[in-house]
Amino acid sequence: MGIDGVSGMDPVNAGPISYMFGVGRRSARREETDMARIEIYSTMFCPFCSRAKQLLRAKGADVDEIDVTMSPGRRREMMERAAGQYSVPQIFIDDAHVGGCDDLYALEAAGKLDRLLNGAT
């Protein structure tokens, strides 16, 4: 349980939109499955972010979305985790940096995405 008592988020660093709409909240669904933990750093009106989330959700994945639109601290965190990458989306599967939307679709085209999502290395 997080500082806010509900979501596991830090309301000080989450940004107003993320906190208000629960972006980044973890679902109990992940605890019921063996699916990998998926985090996606995104912005509100990013078509590439939407496309990546659409593919992941079509696969039945539960996505923890971290909105960096109005949160410089979260963007800084994203850049540190993504080796300096500034663009969105930045996608992590079980804490491993996958890259952006094109990288995610390349994994899908190569037949490797399902294995990653199911926790195989």
Buried (B, 14 or more C-beta within 10 A) or exposed (E): EBEBEEBEBBBEBBBEBBBEEEBBBBEEEBEEEEBBBBBBBBBBEBEBBBBBBEBBEEBEBBBBBBBBBBBEEBBEBBBEBBEEBEBBBBBBBBEEBBBBBEBBBBBBEEEEBEEBBEEEE
